[in-house]
Amino acid sequence: MAGYSASAPSKSFAALYAAATGKQFVNVAVSGAMVQDQTSAIYARPLSVGDSAAIFLGTNDDRMYNNDPVKQTLFIDGYRALVVYQAAARKDARTAARLNGDWYDNIYSGHGLGIAATQAGSKVQFSFTGDVLYLGMIRQAGNDGRFTVSENGTVKGAYSLGGSGQTFFQQGTSLDYGPKCIRVAGFGAGSHTVVLEVLSNRVYFDWWADTTKAASVLVGNIPKARPDANGNYQSGGSESSVLANNAAIVQMVSQLKADGLNVSLWDVCSRLTLADMDTGAGYHPIDSGHQKMLEAATGIPQTPQYTYTLAQIYQRSDGLFFVGDGPNKKKLLVEN
């Protein structure tokens, strides 16, 4: 939501939304940022019940990752982490009980939270309520950290951070890591105490959450990708990659909503046409696009912004009025 192609800051979605809703709106968007670039900014602003967030990411991830299905998974895993972090009442992994192993405070991630361990058999224990558990982890290029989650000695699942052999964070940044949210379901109602145990490599554990609600979150999908006159996408990505990523966003939002979190799809893509996108990069909404983004977020059609030019008005011999020049005059209806 950096508003890159809006004609003026006042025409960008952030300004329009603040004016339309009267809400205090803190916009942390940065032009060119991908999911991993925005993680620290979002994690630094944990929200609570009564707060609202609009998370609109994916444009740069789409154009950098294109139709690579592995990298599209990296995007949606990271996007899920940022949404759940604001929509659920999360807890810092540093508050978990360290049962054994070489756990240490992870001060290097830039997120300002979490722990990590490399020794196989390292365990932490923590509690939550309800059927679903969310684990906020870090996926790092070249590190395929593996771990299990157990309850009462029964393994509920074995998981991988999935960074082995990957070089996937590309947007002109030195970051080689990003967020990953793992959803573990099937615990049943009531309170649960679980143990996370390292199997191999380095495991980064930032936070955990259940379905206890925090903020209400609007989750944006990716706008249109506009090709140039030759059918090429100058900045990468394509309409097909946009559609694939947006389908994953719809599935993610539907699942989190079914879990009970207060999340809603902010469907900007279906509101926009190619005419609402810039003719340069092809990924940035122009003023009309920002107006439609506001309509998608609020559900309220906005008053069109009309401009006026001088025109000639003529009265025909029968008393009717017409506007325009030449043979294409149009009848002017005069209302009392």
QUIPE-V974959 format. One record per residue. N is the residue number from 1. RES is the residue in three letters. PSI is psi in whole degrees, 0 to 359 (* if undefined). OMEGA is omega in degrees with one decimal (NA if undefined). Layout:
n:N res:RES psi:PSI omega:OMEGA
n:N res:RES psi:PSI omega:OMEGA
This chain:
n:1 res:MET psi:30 omega:-178.4
n:2 res:ALA psi:342 omega:176.8
n:3 res:GLY psi:35 omega:-170.6
n:4 res:TYR psi:316 omega:-174.2
n:5 res:SER psi:11 omega:171.3
n:6 res:ALA psi:145 omega:-175.9
n:7 res:SER psi:339 omega:178.5
n:8 res:ALA psi:154 omega:178.9
n:9 res:PRO psi:326 omega:-179.3
n:10 res:SER psi:344 omega:180.0
n:11 res:LYS psi:355 omega:-177.9
n:12 res:SER psi:159 omega:-178.2
n:13 res:PHE psi:317 omega:-175.9
n:14 res:ALA psi:315 omega:179.6
n:15 res:ALA psi:319 omega:179.7
n:16 res:LEU psi:319 omega:-179.0
n:17 res:TYR psi:317 omega:179.6
n:18 res:ALA psi:319 omega:-179.7
n:19 res:ALA psi:322 omega:-175.9
n:20 res:ALA psi:326 omega:-174.6
n:21 res:THR psi:341 omega:-176.7
n:22 res:GLY psi:12 omega:-178.6
n:23 res:LYS psi:149 omega:171.3
n:24 res:GLN psi:124 omega:-170.7
n:25 res:PHE psi:117 omega:177.4
n:26 res:VAL psi:113 omega:-177.0
n:27 res:ASN psi:114 omega:-179.0
n:28 res:VAL psi:14 omega:-177.9
n:29 res:ALA psi:147 omega:177.4
n:30 res:VAL psi:129 omega:179.6
n:31 res:SER psi:132 omega:178.7
n:32 res:GLY psi:355 omega:-174.3
n:33 res:ALA psi:145 omega:172.4
n:34 res:MET psi:179 omega:-177.1
n:35 res:VAL psi:312 omega:-175.3
n:36 res:GLN psi:333 omega:179.3
n:37 res:ASP psi:332 omega:-176.1
n:38 res:GLN psi:357 omega:-174.9
n:39 res:THR psi:312 omega:-178.3
n:40 res:SER psi:320 omega:-179.8
n:41 res:ALA psi:320 omega:-179.8
n:42 res:ILE psi:317 omega:178.6
n:43 res:TYR psi:335 omega:179.6
n:44 res:ALA psi:354 omega:-178.2
n:45 res:ARG psi:65 omega:178.3
n:46 res:PRO psi:133 omega:-177.0
n:47 res:LEU psi:167 omega:-176.7
n:48 res:SER psi:180 omega:177.2
n:49 res:VAL psi:133 omega:-177.7
n:50 res:GLY psi:341 omega:176.1
n:51 res:ASP psi:161 omega:177.0
n:52 res:SER psi:147 omega:176.4
n:53 res:ALA psi:146 omega:171.8
n:54 res:ALA psi:111 omega:-178.1
n:55 res:ILE psi:118 omega:-173.1
n:56 res:PHE psi:90 omega:-177.7
n:57 res:LEU psi:165 omega:173.7
n:58 res:GLY psi:339 omega:-178.8
n:59 res:THR psi:310 omega:-178.6
n:60 res:ASN psi:326 omega:175.5
n:61 res:ASP psi:318 omega:-178.4
n:62 res:ASP psi:315 omega:-175.7
n:63 res:ARG psi:337 omega:177.1
n:64 res:MET psi:321 omega:-174.7
n:65 res:TYR psi:336 omega:178.8
n:66 res:ASN psi:226 omega:-174.3
n:67 res:ASN psi:21 omega:176.9
n:68 res:ASP psi:111 omega:-174.4
n:69 res:PRO psi:328 omega:178.2
n:70 res:VAL psi:314 omega:-178.2
n:71 res:LYS psi:331 omega:173.1
n:72 res:GLN psi:326 omega:175.3
n:73 res:THR psi:321 omega:176.8
n:74 res:LEU psi:318 omega:179.0
n:75 res:PHE psi:309 omega:-173.7
n:76 res:ILE psi:326 omega:175.6
n:77 res:ASP psi:320 omega:179.0
n:78 res:GLY psi:318 omega:179.4
n:79 res:TYR psi:318 omega:178.1
n:80 res:ARG psi:320 omega:-179.3
n:81 res:ALA psi:316 omega:-178.1
n:82 res:LEU psi:323 omega:179.5
n:83 res:VAL psi:311 omega:-178.6
n:84 res:VAL psi:323 omega:-179.5
n:85 res:TYR psi:327 omega:179.3
n:86 res:GLN psi:331 omega:-174.8
n:87 res:ALA psi:338 omega:-177.4
n:88 res:ALA psi:154 omega:178.4
n:89 res:ALA psi:93 omega:-172.9
n:90 res:ARG psi:161 omega:178.1
n:91 res:LYS psi:138 omega:179.8
n:92 res:ASP psi:133 omega:-179.4
n:93 res:ALA psi:342 omega:178.9
n:94 res:ARG psi:343 omega:178.4
n:95 res:THR psi:355 omega:177.9
n:96 res:ALA psi:153 omega:178.4
n:97 res:ALA psi:120 omega:-179.9
n:98 res:ARG psi:106 omega:-173.8
n:99 res:LEU psi:320 omega:179.6
n:100 res:ASN psi:178 omega:176.4
n:101 res:GLY psi:196 omega:-172.9
n:102 res:ASP psi:40 omega:177.9
n:103 res:TRP psi:140 omega:176.5
n:104 res:TYR psi:155 omega:176.5
n:105 res:ASP psi:128 omega:-175.7
n:106 res:ASN psi:89 omega:-177.0
n:107 res:ILE psi:1 omega:-173.2
n:108 res:TYR psi:349 omega:-173.1
n:109 res:SER psi:340 omega:-175.1
n:110 res:GLY psi:353 omega:179.6
n:111 res:HIS psi:340 omega:178.7
n:112 res:GLY psi:22 omega:178.5
n:113 res:LEU psi:168 omega:171.3
n:114 res:GLY psi:171 omega:-178.1
n:115 res:ILE psi:169 omega:178.1
n:116 res:ALA psi:157 omega:177.3
n:117 res:ALA psi:152 omega:178.5
n:118 res:THR psi:342 omega:-174.3
n:119 res:GLN psi:124 omega:176.9
n:120 res:ALA psi:136 omega:-178.3
n:121 res:GLY psi:352 omega:176.2
n:122 res:SER psi:132 omega:-174.6
n:123 res:LYS psi:145 omega:167.9
n:124 res:VAL psi:154 omega:-177.1
n:125 res:GLN psi:139 omega:178.3
n:126 res:PHE psi:169 omega:-175.2
n:127 res:SER psi:155 omega:176.5
n:128 res:PHE psi:176 omega:-177.2
n:129 res:THR psi:138 omega:174.0
n:130 res:GLY psi:184 omega:-171.7
n:131 res:ASP psi:335 omega:-170.5
n:132 res:VAL psi:137 omega:175.7
n:133 res:LEU psi:132 omega:174.5
n:134 res:TYR psi:134 omega:178.6
n:135 res:LEU psi:120 omega:176.7
n:136 res:GLY psi:108 omega:-175.5
n:137 res:MET psi:176 omega:172.4
n:138 res:ILE psi:127 omega:172.7
n:139 res:ARG psi:128 omega:-177.6
n:140 res:GLN psi:137 omega:178.5
n:141 res:ALA psi:131 omega:177.9
n:142 res:GLY psi:358 omega:-178.1
n:143 res:ASN psi:111 omega:178.7
n:144 res:ASP psi:69 omega:178.6
n:145 res:GLY psi:135 omega:-178.4
n:146 res:ARG psi:145 omega:-177.1
n:147 res:PHE psi:167 omega:174.6
n:148 res:THR psi:159 omega:171.8
n:149 res:VAL psi:126 omega:-175.6
n:150 res:SER psi:152 omega:172.2
n:151 res:GLU psi:124 omega:-179.4
n:152 res:ASN psi:40 omega:177.1
n:153 res:GLY psi:356 omega:179.1
n:154 res:THR psi:124 omega:-179.3
n:155 res:VAL psi:123 omega:178.1
n:156 res:LYS psi:337 omega:178.8
n:157 res:GLY psi:153 omega:174.4
n:158 res:ALA psi:137 omega:-169.6
n:159 res:TYR psi:157 omega:178.8
n:160 res:SER psi:140 omega:174.1
n:161 res:LEU psi:343 omega:166.7
n:162 res:GLY psi:37 omega:179.7
n:163 res:GLY psi:358 omega:-175.1
n:164 res:SER psi:126 omega:176.4
n:165 res:GLY psi:6 omega:-176.1
n:166 res:GLN psi:140 omega:167.5
n:167 res:THR psi:90 omega:-164.1
n:168 res:PHE psi:356 omega:-178.8
n:169 res:PHE psi:103 omega:-159.5
n:170 res:GLN psi:355 omega:-166.9
n:171 res:GLN psi:62 omega:174.6
n:172 res:GLY psi:33 omega:-176.2
n:173 res:THR psi:155 omega:177.5
n:174 res:SER psi:355 omega:-178.2
n:175 res:LEU psi:132 omega:173.0
n:176 res:ASP psi:25 omega:-179.8
n:177 res:TYR psi:164 omega:178.4
n:178 res:GLY psi:174 omega:-176.1
n:179 res:PRO psi:152 omega:173.4
n:180 res:LYS psi:127 omega:176.5
n:181 res:CYS psi:125 omega:177.1
n:182 res:ILE psi:127 omega:-180.0
n:183 res:ARG psi:125 omega:178.3
n:184 res:VAL psi:121 omega:-176.3
n:185 res:ALA psi:169 omega:175.8
n:186 res:GLY psi:19 omega:-179.8
n:187 res:PHE psi:337 omega:-176.5
n:188 res:GLY psi:175 omega:-178.6
n:189 res:ALA psi:165 omega:175.0
n:190 res:GLY psi:187 omega:-177.9
n:191 res:SER psi:144 omega:-178.2
n:192 res:HIS psi:143 omega:172.8
n:193 res:THR psi:124 omega:-174.9
n:194 res:VAL psi:161 omega:177.9
n:195 res:VAL psi:129 omega:173.6
n:196 res:LEU psi:124 omega:-175.7
n:197 res:GLU psi:131 omega:178.5
n:198 res:VAL psi:133 omega:174.5
n:199 res:LEU psi:313 omega:-177.7
n:200 res:SER psi:157 omega:177.9
n:201 res:ASN psi:194 omega:-176.2
n:202 res:ARG psi:129 omega:178.3
n:203 res:VAL psi:121 omega:177.2
n:204 res:TYR psi:123 omega:-176.2
n:205 res:PHE psi:109 omega:-175.8
n:206 res:ASP psi:311 omega:-172.5
n:207 res:TRP psi:166 omega:170.6
n:208 res:TRP psi:161 omega:179.7
n:209 res:ALA psi:156 omega:168.1
n:210 res:ASP psi:203 omega:-175.1
n:211 res:THR psi:16 omega:171.7
n:212 res:THR psi:125 omega:-171.2
n:213 res:LYS psi:148 omega:170.7
n:214 res:ALA psi:249 omega:-177.6
n:215 res:ALA psi:163 omega:167.7
n:216 res:SER psi:135 omega:-171.4
n:217 res:VAL psi:125 omega:168.8
n:218 res:LEU psi:126 omega:-177.1
n:219 res:VAL psi:111 omega:-177.4
n:220 res:GLY psi:148 omega:169.7
n:221 res:ASN psi:184 omega:-171.9
n:222 res:ILE psi:133 omega:178.6
n:223 res:PRO psi:187 omega:179.5
n:224 res:LYS psi:158 omega:168.1
n:225 res:ALA psi:118 omega:-174.7
n:226 res:ARG psi:119 omega:177.6
n:227 res:PRO psi:163 omega:176.2
n:228 res:ASP psi:187 omega:-175.3
n:229 res:ALA psi:338 omega:179.6
n:230 res:ASN psi:6 omega:178.8
n:231 res:GLY psi:11 omega:-179.6
n:232 res:ASN psi:149 omega:176.7
n:233 res:TYR psi:105 omega:-170.0
n:234 res:GLN psi:333 omega:-175.7
n:235 res:SER psi:14 omega:-177.5
n:236 res:GLY psi:177 omega:-178.1
n:237 res:GLY psi:187 omega:179.5
n:238 res:SER psi:170 omega:176.9
n:239 res:GLU psi:326 omega:179.9
n:240 res:SER psi:322 omega:177.9
n:241 res:SER psi:325 omega:175.2
n:242 res:VAL psi:314 omega:-178.9
n:243 res:LEU psi:320 omega:179.7
n:244 res:ALA psi:315 omega:179.3
n:245 res:ASN psi:322 omega:179.6
n:246 res:ASN psi:326 omega:175.4
n:247 res:ALA psi:321 omega:177.6
n:248 res:ALA psi:324 omega:178.2
n:249 res:ILE psi:317 omega:177.9
n:250 res:VAL psi:315 omega:-180.0
n:251 res:GLN psi:318 omega:179.2
n:252 res:MET psi:312 omega:-179.0
n:253 res:VAL psi:318 omega:179.8
n:254 res:SER psi:319 omega:-179.9
n:255 res:GLN psi:315 omega:-179.9
n:256 res:LEU psi:323 omega:176.6
n:257 res:LYS psi:318 omega:177.9
n:258 res:ALA psi:329 omega:176.4
n:259 res:ASP psi:338 omega:179.0
n:260 res:GLY psi:1 omega:178.9
n:261 res:LEU psi:153 omega:-176.8
n:262 res:ASN psi:74 omega:179.9
n:263 res:VAL psi:148 omega:179.7
n:264 res:SER psi:147 omega:177.8
n:265 res:LEU psi:129 omega:174.3
n:266 res:TRP psi:89 omega:-170.8
n:267 res:ASP psi:86 omega:177.7
n:268 res:VAL psi:331 omega:-173.7
n:269 res:CYS psi:315 omega:-176.1
n:270 res:SER psi:341 omega:178.5
n:271 res:ARG psi:333 omega:-172.7
n:272 res:LEU psi:153 omega:169.1
n:273 res:THR psi:169 omega:178.4
n:274 res:LEU psi:333 omega:178.4
n:275 res:ALA psi:343 omega:178.5
n:276 res:ASP psi:0 omega:-178.2
n:277 res:MET psi:153 omega:179.7
n:278 res:ASP psi:159 omega:-178.1
n:279 res:THR psi:3 omega:177.3
n:280 res:GLY psi:270 omega:178.9
n:281 res:ALA psi:328 omega:179.4
n:282 res:GLY psi:3 omega:-176.9
n:283 res:TYR psi:355 omega:-173.1
n:284 res:HIS psi:125 omega:175.7
n:285 res:PRO psi:139 omega:172.4
n:286 res:ILE psi:190 omega:-173.2
n:287 res:ASP psi:315 omega:-179.6
n:288 res:SER psi:325 omega:177.8
n:289 res:GLY psi:318 omega:177.5
n:290 res:HIS psi:324 omega:177.0
n:291 res:GLN psi:318 omega:179.1
n:292 res:LYS psi:328 omega:174.2
n:293 res:MET psi:320 omega:177.4
n:294 res:LEU psi:317 omega:178.6
n:295 res:GLU psi:320 omega:178.9
n:296 res:ALA psi:325 omega:-178.0
n:297 res:ALA psi:323 omega:-174.4
n:298 res:THR psi:338 omega:-175.8
n:299 res:GLY psi:8 omega:-176.9
n:300 res:ILE psi:118 omega:176.0
n:301 res:PRO psi:135 omega:-178.3
n:302 res:GLN psi:153 omega:178.9
n:303 res:THR psi:124 omega:179.4
n:304 res:PRO psi:146 omega:177.9
n:305 res:GLN psi:100 omega:-176.3
n:306 res:TYR psi:153 omega:169.1
n:307 res:THR psi:158 omega:-174.8
n:308 res:TYR psi:145 omega:173.8
n:309 res:THR psi:156 omega:178.6
n:310 res:LEU psi:142 omega:178.9
n:311 res:ALA psi:152 omega:177.5
n:312 res:GLN psi:136 omega:176.4
n:313 res:ILE psi:134 omega:-178.0
n:314 res:TYR psi:148 omega:173.5
n:315 res:GLN psi:123 omega:-180.0
n:316 res:ARG psi:168 omega:-175.8
n:317 res:SER psi:338 omega:178.5
n:318 res:ASP psi:5 omega:175.4
n:319 res:GLY psi:351 omega:179.3
n:320 res:LEU psi:151 omega:-178.8
n:321 res:PHE psi:146 omega:179.3
n:322 res:PHE psi:153 omega:179.0
n:323 res:VAL psi:144 omega:179.7
n:324 res:GLY psi:171 omega:-179.7
n:325 res:ASP psi:162 omega:175.5
n:326 res:GLY psi:203 omega:-175.1
n:327 res:PRO psi:354 omega:-174.6
n:328 res:ASN psi:32 omega:178.7
n:329 res:LYS psi:144 omega:179.5
n:330 res:LYS psi:142 omega:-179.6
n:331 res:LYS psi:134 omega:179.8
n:332 res:LEU psi:120 omega:178.6
n:333 res:LEU psi:127 omega:-178.4
n:334 res:VAL psi:120 omega:-179.1
n:335 res:GLU psi:143 omega:175.8
n:336 res:ASN psi:* omega:NA
